[in-house]
Amino acid sequence: MRWHDRVAHRIPRRLVLAFARRYIAGPALDDGLRVADDLWSSRRIRSTLDVLGEQVTSAEQARAALDAYLRAAEGAATRPHVSLSFKPGHFGQLVEPALCERQARALADACERQGTRLTIDMEDTGLTDPTLDLYRRLKPGFPGLGLVLQSRLFRTAEDIENLAGLGARVRLCIGAYDVAGDVGYRTRREAKDNLLRLLPRLLDVATVVELATHDRALLERIRELLVRREVARERVEFQMLMGVPRRKLQDALVADGWTVRLYVPYAESWDDATAYLRRRLVETPSIAGLALRNLFGPG
């Protein structure tokens, strides 16, 4: 376990929750919609809502997750600037795969009928194949459905090839889950370099590519590649997390004609909020320092 993993997992829960105010919209759907509406009206930045939740351990928990997402879909129905993202583990993939698929279909149907964009999030490596299989089964019936791939994994180049011909919309990110050295890159630098290697082929395969990173230097290299290849702006989104201090960069991208979308989570359970924030601290060590500055102020 790297030093920032150890630090993130040892931050007391009360401090993690204090840190949450910046990175989580609040405890209710209305909080997420309020943030999303403000981002759109004030800055023309889109949002993807996520009902925070970890891998459930019962069918009852999985059904409760679907109920929460159907309410979110209803809230997004009149908001074309709002999309939704969900995790198969939250819908019961590890409890009953058939239940997870039924629930994913129900949500995808609700979103497809009203024109709301829906994306299947990627979790840890134990769920990579089940998530890809779920996407392939659902995609023919729900053309707008999107998928997430992680540049941290060695397998992602092959996964991109396997999406050829599907008309996929793909979010490419580094990945917030730690991986073993035999399945993925151990450093963020290697994962970022791999993202750049993967991008040209992904642009060939996918209809829409969503690029999730906060790294300014990496974003500049991505933009150079997109301009060099004359990629239409409507085929690309830049995505970031709510709360990460990149306002000037986001506004500059919007001013230059690119679409920017922020991940806006809300947490009906603060245990789920704690798990999310610890994972983000592991994913982005620089956030840990920002968290401490936010909590304690200048020294």
SERO-4910 file (N, C-alpha, C, O; in steps of 0.05 Angstrom, whole numbers):
BEGIN
 pado doro    nc1    nc2    nc3   cac1   cac2   cac3    cc1    cc2    cc3    oc1    oc2    oc3
  Met    A     17    -24      0      0      0      0     18     25      0     36     28     17
  Arg    A     12     43    -19     29     67    -22     23     87      1      2     84     15
  Trp    A     40    107      4     37    125     27     10    139     27     -2    142     48
  His    A      1    148      3    -24    162      2    -48    144      7    -69    153     17
  Asp    A    -45    118      0    -66     99      7    -69     97     38    -91     97     49
  Arg    A    -45     96     51    -46     93     80    -57    119     93    -73    117    112
  Val    A    -50    142     82    -60    167     93    -90    168     90   -105    175    109
  Ala    A   -100    162     65   -129    164     60   -145    146     78   -166    154     88
  His    A   -136    122     82   -151    103     98   -150    109    128   -165     98    143
  Arg    A   -131    126    136   -128    132    165   -141    159    172   -142    166    196
  Ile    A   -150    174    152   -163    199    159   -189    193    174   -205    177    164
  Pro    A   -193    204    198   -217    198    213   -242    204    198   -243    222    181
  Arg    A   -263    188    203   -288    190    189   -300    219    191   -311    229    172
  Arg    A   -298    231    215   -310    257    218   -296    278    200   -309    297    191
  Leu    A   -270    274    195   -256    293    178   -263    288    149   -265    306    133
  Val    A   -266    262    142   -275    255    115   -302    268    109   -306    278     87
  Leu    A   -320    267    128   -347    278    124   -346    308    123   -361    320    108
  Ala    A   -328    321    138   -325    350    136   -315    357    108   -323    377     96
  Phe    A   -297    341     98   -286    344     71   -307    341     49   -305    351     27
  Ala    A   -329    326     56   -349    319     37   -363    343     26   -373    342      3
  Arg    A   -365    364     41   -382    387     32   -374    398      5   -391    407    -11
  Arg    A   -348    396     -2   -339    406    -27   -343    386    -50   -347    394    -73
  Tyr    A   -343    360    -44   -342    340    -65   -368    324    -68   -371    308    -86
  Ile    A   -388    329    -50   -413    315    -52   -435    336    -50   -435    354    -33
  Ala    A   -455    334    -67   -476    354    -69   -493    356    -43   -502    377    -36
  Gly    A   -497    333    -30   -513    333     -6   -526    306     -2   -517    286    -15
  Pro    A   -546    303     15   -558    278     22   -582    270      5   -595    250     10
  Ala    A   -590    287    -14   -616    282    -27   -614    289    -57   -597    304    -66
  Leu    A   -632    278    -72   -634    283   -101   -636    313   -107   -623    323   -125
  Asp    A   -652    327    -91   -656    356    -96   -629    371    -94   -625    390   -108
  Asp    A   -611    361    -77   -584    374    -75   -569    370   -100   -557    389   -111
  Gly    A   -569    345   -111   -555    341   -136   -567    357   -159   -552    368   -175
  Leu    A   -593    358   -161   -606    374   -182   -600    404   -179   -597    418   -199
  Arg    A   -599    413   -155   -593    441   -150   -565    448   -160   -562    468   -174
  Val    A   -546    431   -154   -518    436   -163   -517    434   -193   -505    451   -206
  Ala    A   -530    414   -205   -530    411   -234   -543    435   -248   -532    445   -268
  Asp    A   -565    445   -238   -578    468   -250   -561    493   -248   -560    509   -267
  Asp    A   -547    496   -225   -530    520   -222   -506    518   -241   -499    539   -253
  Leu    A   -494    495   -244   -471    492   -262   -480    499   -291   -465    512   -305
  Trp    A   -504    491   -298   -513    496   -326   -520    525   -330   -512    537   -349
  Ser    A   -536    536   -311   -545    563   -315   -523    584   -313   -524    604   -327
  Ser    A   -504    579   -296   -483    599   -291   -458    595   -309   -444    615   -314
  Arg    A   -453    570   -317   -427    565   -331   -430    548   -356   -410    543   -370
  Arg    A   -454    538   -362   -459    521   -385   -442    495   -383   -432    485   -402
  Ile    A   -440    485   -358   -427    459   -353   -448    439   -347   -466    443   -331
  Arg    A   -446    416   -360   -465    394   -356   -457    377   -331   -436    381   -320
  Ser    A   -475    359   -323   -470    343   -300   -478    314   -305   -496    309   -321
  Thr    A   -465    296   -291   -475    268   -289   -480    262   -259   -462    264   -243
  Leu    A   -505    256   -253   -512    250   -225   -506    221   -218   -509    203   -235
  Asp    A   -497    217   -194   -491    190   -184   -503    188   -156   -496    203   -138
  Val    A   -520    168   -151   -529    162   -124   -508    145   -111   -505    121   -118
  Leu    A   -492    156    -93   -470    142    -82   -479    116    -69   -498    116    -54
  Gly    A   -464     95    -74   -469     69    -62   -448     49    -69   -438     49    -92
  Glu    A   -441     32    -51   -421     12    -55   -434    -14    -64   -458    -15    -69
  Gln    A   -419    -36    -66   -429    -62    -74   -449    -72    -52   -441    -76    -29
  Val    A   -474    -76    -60   -494    -84    -40   -491   -114    -33   -478   -129    -48
  Thr    A   -503   -121    -11   -501   -149     -2   -528   -163      0   -530   -186      9
  Ser    A   -549   -150    -10   -576   -162    -10   -592   -152    -33   -587   -130    -43
  Ala    A   -612   -168    -41   -630   -160    -62   -646   -135    -53   -653   -118    -70
  Glu    A   -653   -134    -28   -668   -111    -18   -652    -85    -22   -664    -65    -30
  Gln    A   -626    -86    -15   -610    -62    -19   -608    -55    -49   -609    -31    -56
  Ala    A   -606    -75    -66   -604    -70    -95   -630    -57   -105   -628    -38   -121
  Arg    A   -653    -66    -96   -678    -55   -105   -681    -26    -95   -692     -9   -109
  Ala    A   -671    -21    -71   -672      7    -60   -655     25    -78   -662     48    -82
  Ala    A   -632     15    -87   -615     30   -105   -630     37   -131   -628     60   -140
  Leu    A   -643     18   -142   -658     23   -167   -680     44   -162   -684     62   -178
  Asp    A   -694     42   -140   -715     62   -133   -703     90   -133   -715    109   -143
  Ala    A   -679     93   -120   -667    119   -118   -659    129   -146   -662    153   -152
  Tyr    A   -650    111   -163   -642    119   -190   -666    126   -208   -664    144   -225
  Leu    A   -688    112   -204   -712    119   -219   -722    147   -211   -733    161   -228
  Arg    A   -720    153   -186   -727    181   -177   -708    201   -190   -716    223   -199
  Ala    A   -682    194   -192   -663    212   -204   -669    215   -234   -667    237   -245
  Ala    A   -677    193   -247   -684    195   -275   -708    213   -279   -709    228   -299
  Glu    A   -727    211   -261   -751    229   -263   -742    258   -260   -752    276   -274
  Gly    A   -723    263   -242   -713    291   -238   -698    301   -262   -698    325   -268
  Ala    A   -685    282   -277   -669    290   -300   -685    293   -325   -675    304   -345
  Ala    A   -710    284   -325   -726    283   -349   -729    309   -363   -729    310   -388
  Thr    A   -731    331   -348   -734    357   -360   -708    373   -360   -708    397   -364
  Arg    A   -686    359   -356   -660    372   -355   -641    359   -374   -627    340   -367
  Pro    A   -639    368   -399   -621    356   -419   -592    359   -412   -575    345   -423
  His    A   -586    376   -393   -558    380   -384   -549    360   -363   -527    360   -353
  Val    A   -567    342   -355   -562    322   -334   -563    294   -345   -582    286   -358
  Ser    A   -542    278   -339   -542    250   -345   -539    234   -319   -536    246   -297
  Leu    A   -540    208   -321   -538    190   -297   -516    170   -301   -511    161   -324
  Ser    A   -503    162   -279   -483    140   -280   -490    121   -257   -497    130   -235
  Phe    A   -487     95   -262   -492     75   -241   -471     53   -241   -458     48   -262
  Lys    A   -468     40   -219   -449     18   -216   -464     -9   -214   -483    -11   -199
  Pro    A   -456    -29   -229   -469    -55   -227   -468    -67   -199   -487    -80   -191
  Gly    A   -446    -62   -185   -445    -72   -157   -467    -60   -140   -476    -73   -121
  His    A   -474    -36   -145   -496    -22   -130   -523    -34   -137   -542    -32   -121
  Phe    A   -525    -46   -161   -550    -58   -170   -552    -88   -165   -571   -101   -173
  Gly    A   -532    -99   -151   -533   -127   -142   -518   -147   -159   -524   -170   -158
  Gln    A   -498   -138   -174   -483   -156   -191   -471   -179   -175   -470   -202   -185
  Leu    A   -461   -174   -151   -448   -194   -135   -468   -210   -118   -461   -230   -106
  Val    A   -493   -201   -118   -514   -216   -103   -529   -234   -121   -532   -258   -116
  Glu    A   -538   -223   -144   -554   -239   -163   -551   -225   -190   -565   -205   -195
  Pro    A   -533   -234   -208   -529   -221   -233   -554   -216   -249   -557   -196   -263
  Ala    A   -573   -235   -249   -598   -232   -264   -614   -208   -253   -626   -194   -269
  Leu    A   -614   -205   -227   -628   -182   -215   -614   -156   -224   -628   -136   -231
  Cys    A   -588   -155   -224   -573   -132   -233   -581   -124   -261   -586   -101   -268
  Glu    A   -582   -144   -279   -589   -139   -306   -618   -129   -309   -623   -110   -324
  Arg    A   -637   -141   -294   -664   -131   -295   -666   -102   -287   -680    -86   -299
  Gln    A   -652    -95   -266   -653    -68   -256   -639    -49   -275   -649    -27   -280
  Ala    A   -617    -57   -286   -603    -40   -306   -621    -35   -330   -622    -13   -341
  Arg    A   -636    -56   -339   -654    -52   -361   -677    -33   -354   -685    -16   -371
  Ala    A   -687    -35   -330   -709    -17   -322   -700     12   -322   -714     29   -331
  Leu    A   -676     17   -312   -665     44   -311   -659     54   -340   -665     76   -347
  Ala    A   -646     36   -355   -640     44   -383   -665     50   -399   -665     68   -415
  Asp    A   -686     35   -394   -711     40   -408   -723     67   -401   -732     82   -418
  Ala    A   -722     73   -375   -733     99   -366   -716    122   -379   -728    142   -388
  Cys    A   -690    119   -379   -673    140   -390   -676    142   -420   -677    164   -431
  Glu    A   -677    119   -434   -679    120   -463   -705    133   -472   -705    148   -491
  Arg    A   -727    127   -459   -753    138   -466   -754    168   -464   -768    182   -479
  Gln    A   -739    179   -444   -741    208   -440   -716    223   -451   -715    247   -448
  Gly    A   -697    208   -462   -674    221   -474   -652    229   -455   -636    247   -460
  Thr    A   -651    216   -432   -630    221   -412   -607    202   -417   -610    178   -419
  Arg    A   -583    213   -418   -559    196   -422   -553    180   -397   -553    191   -375
  Leu    A   -547    154   -401   -540    136   -379   -514    122   -384   -509    113   -407
  Thr    A   -497    120   -364   -471    107   -367   -467     86   -345   -474     91   -322
  Ile    A   -456     63   -353   -449     43   -333   -420     48   -324   -402     47   -340
  Asp    A   -417     54   -298   -391     58   -287   -375     32   -285   -387     10   -284
  Met    A   -349     35   -285   -331     12   -280   -321     12   -252   -315     33   -240
  Glu    A   -320    -12   -240   -311    -14   -212   -284    -29   -211   -268    -25   -228
  Asp    A   -280    -45   -190   -254    -58   -188   -252    -81   -208   -271    -88   -221
  Thr    A   -228    -93   -210   -223   -111   -232   -240   -137   -231   -244   -150   -252
  Gly    A   -250   -144   -207   -267   -167   -205   -293   -164   -220   -307   -184   -225
  Leu    A   -300   -139   -226   -326   -134   -240   -322   -124   -269   -341   -116   -282
  Thr    A   -297   -125   -279   -293   -115   -306   -307   -131   -327   -323   -120   -343
  Asp    A   -303   -157   -327   -317   -174   -346   -347   -174   -343   -361   -171   -363
  Pro    A   -358   -177   -319   -387   -175   -316   -399   -149   -326   -420   -148   -337
  Thr    A   -384   -127   -322   -394   -101   -331   -394    -99   -361   -413    -89   -373
  Leu    A   -372   -108   -374   -371   -108   -403   -393   -126   -415   -405   -119   -435
  Asp    A   -397   -149   -402   -418   -168   -412   -445   -155   -410   -462   -157   -428
  Leu    A   -450   -141   -387   -476   -128   -383   -480   -106   -405   -502   -104   -416
  Tyr    A   -459    -91   -410   -461    -70   -431   -468    -82   -458   -485    -72   -472
  Arg    A   -455   -104   -465   -460   -116   -491   -488   -127   -494   -500   -126   -515
  Arg    A   -499   -137   -472   -526   -147   -472   -547   -125   -474   -568   -127   -487
  Leu    A   -541   -102   -461   -560    -80   -461   -559    -62   -485   -579    -51   -493
  Lys    A   -535    -59   -496   -531    -38   -517   -549    -40   -541   -559    -20   -550
  Pro    A   -555    -64   -551   -573    -65   -575   -600    -53   -570   -612    -42   -588
  Gly    A   -611    -56   -546   -637    -45   -540   -637    -16   -531   -657     -3   -530
  Phe    A   -613     -6   -523   -611     21   -512   -586     35   -525   -565     35   -514
  Pro    A   -590     45   -549   -567     56   -565   -552     78   -550   -528     81   -555
  Gly    A   -565     93   -533   -551    115   -519   -535    107   -495   -522    124   -483
  Leu    A   -535     82   -488   -521     72   -464   -491     75   -467   -479     69   -488
  Gly    A   -478     85   -446   -449     89   -446   -434     70   -427   -447     57   -411
  Leu    A   -408     69   -430   -391     51   -415   -366     66   -407   -358     85   -419
  Val    A   -353     56   -385   -328     68   -375   -306     48   -378   -309     24   -371
  Leu    A   -283     56   -388   -259     40   -389   -237     55   -374   -236     79   -372
  Gln    A   -218     39   -362   -197     50   -345   -170     46   -358   -162     24   -365
  Ser    A   -155     68   -362   -128     66   -374   -108     52   -356    -86     44   -365
  Arg    A   -115     49   -330    -97     36   -312    -93      6   -318    -73     -6   -311
  Leu    A   -112     -6   -332   -112    -35   -336    -98    -42   -362   -101    -28   -383
  Phe    A    -81    -63   -362    -67    -72   -386    -87    -81   -407    -82    -78   -431
  Arg    A   -110    -91   -400   -129   -103   -418   -145    -83   -435   -158    -91   -454
  Thr    A   -143    -58   -428   -162    -39   -440   -159    -36   -470   -178    -30   -484
  Ala    A   -134    -39   -480   -131    -37   -510   -147    -59   -523   -160    -53   -544
  Glu    A   -147    -83   -512   -163   -104   -524   -193    -99   -520   -209   -105   -538
  Asp    A   -201    -88   -497   -229    -82   -493   -239    -62   -513   -262    -63   -522
  Ile    A   -222    -42   -520   -230    -23   -541   -235    -36   -567   -254    -30   -581
  Glu    A   -217    -55   -575   -220    -69   -600   -246    -84   -600   -260    -86   -621
  Asn    A   -254    -96   -578   -278   -112   -576   -304    -95   -578   -326   -106   -582
  Leu    A   -301    -68   -575   -324    -51   -578   -329    -42   -607   -349    -28   -613
  Ala    A   -311    -49   -625   -313    -40   -653   -340    -49   -664   -348    -72   -661
  Gly    A   -353    -31   -678   -378    -37   -691   -403    -34   -674   -425    -36   -683
  Leu    A   -399    -28   -648   -422    -25   -630   -433      4   -629   -455      8   -618
  Gly    A   -418     23   -640   -427     51   -638   -427     60   -609   -445     73   -600
  Ala    A   -405     53   -595   -404     57   -566   -398     86   -559   -383    100   -573
  Arg    A   -409     95   -537   -401    120   -523   -384    111   -499   -394     96   -483
  Val    A   -360    121   -498   -341    110   -478   -328    133   -462   -318    152   -473
  Arg    A   -329    131   -436   -314    148   -418   -288    134   -412   -287    112   -402
  Leu    A   -266    147   -418   -239    137   -412   -227    152   -389   -224    177   -390
  Cys    A   -221    138   -368   -210    150   -344   -185    134   -335   -179    113   -346
  Ile    A   -171    145   -315   -148    130   -304   -158    106   -288   -148     84   -291
  Gly    A   -178    111   -270   -188     90   -253   -182     95   -224   -159    101   -216
  Ala    A   -203     94   -207   -201    101   -179   -195     77   -161   -193     79   -137
  Tyr    A   -192     53   -173   -188     29   -158   -160     19   -161   -150     17   -183
  Asp    A   -147     12   -139   -120      2   -140   -120    -26   -153   -139    -41   -150
  Val    A    -98    -32   -167    -97    -58   -181    -70    -72   -175    -51    -59   -168
  Ala    A    -71    -98   -179    -46   -114   -176    -28   -109   -199    -37   -102   -221
  Gly    A     -2   -113   -195     18   -107   -215     16   -124   -240     27   -117   -261
  Asp    A      2   -147   -238      0   -165   -261    -24   -158   -279    -27   -170   -300
  Val    A    -41   -139   -270    -64   -132   -286    -65   -103   -295    -81    -95   -312
  Gly    A    -48    -87   -282    -49    -58   -289    -25    -43   -280     -7    -53   -266
  Tyr    A    -24    -18   -289     -2      0   -282     -4      9   -253    -25     15   -243
  Arg    A     19      9   -239     19     16   -211     22     45   -206     16     55   -184
  Thr    A     31     61   -225     35     89   -221     16    105   -239      8     96   -261
  Arg    A      8    128   -229    -10    145   -245      3    155   -270    -10    159   -291
  Arg    A     29    160   -270     43    169   -293     41    148   -316     36    155   -339
  Glu    A     45    123   -309     42    102   -329     14    100   -340      9     97   -364
  Ala    A     -6    103   -322    -34    102   -330    -41    125   -348    -57    122   -367
  Lys    A    -30    149   -342    -36    172   -359    -23    169   -386    -35    176   -407
  Asp    A      2    159   -387     15    154   -413     -1    134   -429     -4    137   -453
  Asn    A    -12    114   -416    -28     94   -430    -54    106   -440    -63     98   -462
  Leu    A    -66    125   -426    -90    138   -436    -84    151   -463   -101    150   -481
  Leu    A    -62    164   -465    -55    177   -490    -50    157   -512    -57    162   -535
  Arg    A    -39    134   -505    -35    113   -525    -61    101   -535    -64     94   -558
  Leu    A    -80     99   -516   -106     87   -523   -124    106   -539   -141     96   -555
  Leu    A   -121    131   -535   -140    151   -546   -144    149   -576   -166    150   -586
  Pro    A   -122    148   -592   -126    148   -621   -144    125   -631   -162    129   -647
  Arg    A   -139    101   -620   -156     78   -629   -185     81   -618   -204     74   -632
  Leu    A   -188     91   -594   -214     95   -583   -230    115   -600   -254    111   -604
  Leu    A   -217    135   -611   -231    155   -628   -240    141   -654   -260    149   -666
  Asp    A   -225    121   -663   -234    106   -687   -258     88   -681   -275     85   -698
  Val    A   -259     77   -657   -279     57   -650   -305     69   -639   -327     60   -647
  Ala    A   -303     89   -622   -326    100   -608   -339    123   -623   -326    137   -638
  Thr    A   -365    126   -620   -379    149   -632   -375    174   -616   -372    196   -627
  Val    A   -374    171   -589   -369    194   -571   -349    185   -551   -350    163   -540
  Val    A   -329    202   -546   -308    196   -526   -308    217   -504   -307    241   -509
  Glu    A   -311    207   -480   -311    225   -456   -285    220   -441   -279    198   -432
  Leu    A   -270    242   -437   -244    240   -425   -244    252   -397   -249    275   -394
  Ala    A   -238    235   -378   -240    243   -350   -213    245   -337   -199    225   -332
  Thr    A   -204    270   -333   -179    275   -320   -178    304   -310   -192    321   -321
  His    A   -162    309   -290   -159    336   -280   -130    347   -285   -124    369   -278
  Asp    A   -114    330   -298    -86    336   -303    -84    356   -326    -90    350   -349
  Arg    A    -74    381   -319    -73    402   -340    -55    394   -363    -62    398   -386
  Ala    A    -32    383   -356    -13    376   -378    -24    354   -395    -21    355   -420
  Leu    A    -37    335   -383    -49    313   -399    -71    324   -416    -74    316   -439
  Leu    A    -87    342   -405   -109    354   -421    -99    369   -445   -111    368   -467
  Glu    A    -77    383   -441    -65    398   -464    -56    379   -486    -60    384   -509
  Arg    A    -43    357   -478    -35    337   -498    -59    324   -512    -58    319   -536
  Ile    A    -80    320   -497   -104    309   -509   -116    329   -529   -124    321   -551
  Arg    A   -117    354   -522   -128    374   -540   -112    376   -566   -122    378   -587
  Glu    A    -85    375   -562    -68    376   -586    -74    353   -605    -75    356   -629
  Leu    A    -78    329   -593    -84    305   -610   -111    308   -624   -114    302   -647
  Leu    A   -131    319   -609   -157    322   -621   -157    342   -644   -169    338   -665
  Val    A   -143    364   -640   -141    385   -661   -125    374   -685   -133    379   -708
  Arg    A   -104    359   -679    -88    348   -701   -104    329   -718   -101    328   -743
  Arg    A   -121    314   -705   -138    294   -720   -164    306   -730   -180    292   -742
  Glu    A   -168    332   -724   -193    346   -733   -218    332   -723   -237    328   -738
  Val    A   -218    324   -698   -241    311   -686   -263    331   -680   -257    352   -668
  Ala    A   -287    325   -689   -309    343   -684   -315    346   -654   -314    327   -640
  Arg    A   -319    371   -646   -323    376   -617   -348    361   -606   -348    355   -582
  Glu    A   -368    356   -622   -392    343   -612   -386    313   -606   -403    299   -594
  Arg    A   -363    303   -614   -356    275   -608   -340    272   -582   -333    250   -574
  Val    A   -335    294   -569   -317    293   -546   -329    308   -522   -341    329   -525
  Glu    A   -325    297   -498   -331    311   -473   -306    310   -455   -292    290   -455
  Phe    A   -302    331   -440   -282    331   -419   -298    329   -393   -316    345   -388
  Gln    A   -290    310   -376   -305    305   -351   -287    307   -327   -263    299   -328
  Met    A   -297    318   -306   -282    322   -281   -301    317   -257   -325    315   -260
  Leu    A   -289    316   -234   -304    312   -209   -313    339   -198   -298    358   -198
  Met    A   -337    340   -188   -346    363   -172   -326    367   -149   -319    349   -135
  Gly    A   -319    393   -145   -303    400   -122   -273    402   -127   -259    417   -113
  Val    A   -263    389   -148   -234    392   -154   -230    419   -166   -244    427   -185
  Pro    A   -210    434   -156   -207    463   -164   -196    466   -193   -172    470   -196
  Arg    A   -213    464   -213   -205    468   -240   -224    487   -255   -228    484   -279
  Arg    A   -235    506   -240   -255    523   -252   -245    538   -277   -259    538   -297
  Lys    A   -222    551   -275   -212    566   -298   -208    548   -322   -214    555   -345
  Leu    A   -197    524   -317   -193    505   -339   -219    496   -352   -222    495   -376
  Gln    A   -239    490   -335   -265    482   -345   -278    505   -362   -288    500   -383
  Asp    A   -277    529   -351   -289    551   -365   -275    557   -392   -287    565   -411
  Ala    A   -248    553   -392   -233    557   -417   -241    536   -438   -243    543   -461
  Leu    A   -245    511   -429   -253    490   -448   -281    497   -459   -285    494   -484
  Val    A   -299    506   -443   -326    513   -452   -324    537   -472   -337    537   -493
  Ala    A   -308    556   -465   -305    580   -482   -293    572   -510   -298    585   -530
  Asp    A   -278    551   -510   -265    541   -535   -283    522   -550   -275    512   -571
  Gly    A   -308    518   -540   -327    503   -555   -329    473   -548   -343    458   -561
  Trp    A   -315    465   -527   -316    437   -518   -339    434   -497   -346    453   -483
  Thr    A   -349    409   -495   -368    402   -475   -353    394   -450   -335    377   -451
  Val    A   -362    405   -427   -350    397   -401   -373    386   -384   -395    398   -382
  Arg    A   -368    364   -370   -388    352   -353   -375    345   -326   -354    333   -326
  Leu    A   -388    353   -304   -378    346   -278   -394    323   -266   -418    321   -269
  Tyr    A   -379    306   -252   -391    284   -237   -402    295   -211   -387    305   -194
  Val    A   -429    294   -207   -442    306   -184   -455    284   -167   -477    276   -174
  Pro    A   -441    274   -147   -453    253   -130   -469    264   -107   -464    286    -97
  Tyr    A   -490    249    -99   -503    256    -74   -506    230    -58   -507    208    -70
  Ala    A   -507    232    -32   -505    208    -15   -529    206      4   -531    222     23
  Glu    A   -546    187     -1   -569    183     17   -559    169     43   -572    171     64
  Ser    A   -536    156     41   -523    144     65   -495    155     67   -480    155     48
  Trp    A   -488    166     90   -461    178     94   -439    157     96   -416    164     94
  Asp    A   -447    132    101   -427    110     99   -417    108     70   -393    104     65
  Asp    A   -436    111     51   -428    110     23   -411    135     16   -393    133     -1
  Ala    A   -418    158     28   -402    182     23   -373    178     32   -354    186     19
  Thr    A   -370    166     56   -343    161     66   -327    143     48   -304    149     42
  Ala    A   -339    121     38   -325    103     21   -317    117     -5   -295    113    -15
  Tyr    A   -335    133    -16   -328    147    -41   -305    167    -37   -287    167    -53
  Leu    A   -306    182    -16   -285    202    -11   -258    189     -6   -237    199    -15
  Arg    A   -257    167      9   -232    154     14   -220    144    -13   -196    146    -17
  Arg    A   -238    133    -30   -228    123    -56   -217    146    -73   -197    143    -86
  Arg    A   -230    169    -72   -220    192    -87   -193    202    -76   -176    211    -91
  Leu    A   -190    201    -50   -165    209    -38   -142    191    -47   -120    199    -51
  Val    A   -148    165    -50   -128    146    -60   -122    151    -89    -99    150    -98
  Glu    A   -143    157   -105   -140    161   -134   -124    186   -139   -107    186   -157
  Thr    A   -129    207   -124   -116    233   -130   -103    243   -104   -115    258    -89
  Pro    A    -77    236    -99    -64    243    -74    -64    273    -69    -64    281    -46
  Ser    A    -63    289    -90    -62    318    -85    -87    328    -72    -87    349    -58
  Ile    A   -109    313    -75   -134    321    -61   -131    319    -31   -144    334    -16
  Ala    A   -114    300    -22   -111    297      7   -100    322     19   -109    331     41
  Gly    A    -80    334      6    -69    359     16    -90    382     15    -91    398     34
  Leu    A   -105    382     -6   -126    403     -8   -147    399     14   -156    418     26
  Ala    A   -153    373     20   -172    368     41   -163    378     68   -178    391     82
  Leu    A   -138    374     74   -127    383    100   -127    414    101   -133    425    122
  Arg    A   -120    427     78   -120    456     78   -149    466     82   -153    486     96
  Asn    A   -168    453     69   -196    462     72   -206    459    100   -221    475    110
  Leu    A   -196    437    114   -206    432    140   -193    449    162   -207    458    180
  Phe    A   -168    454    159   -153    467    180   -144    495    173   -135    510    191
  Gly    A   -147    503    148   -139    530    140   -108    532    138    -94    512    144
  Pro    A    -98    555    130    -69    559    127    -55    556    154    -66    564    175
  Gly    A    -31    545    153    -17    539    178     -6    562    193      6    558    214
***
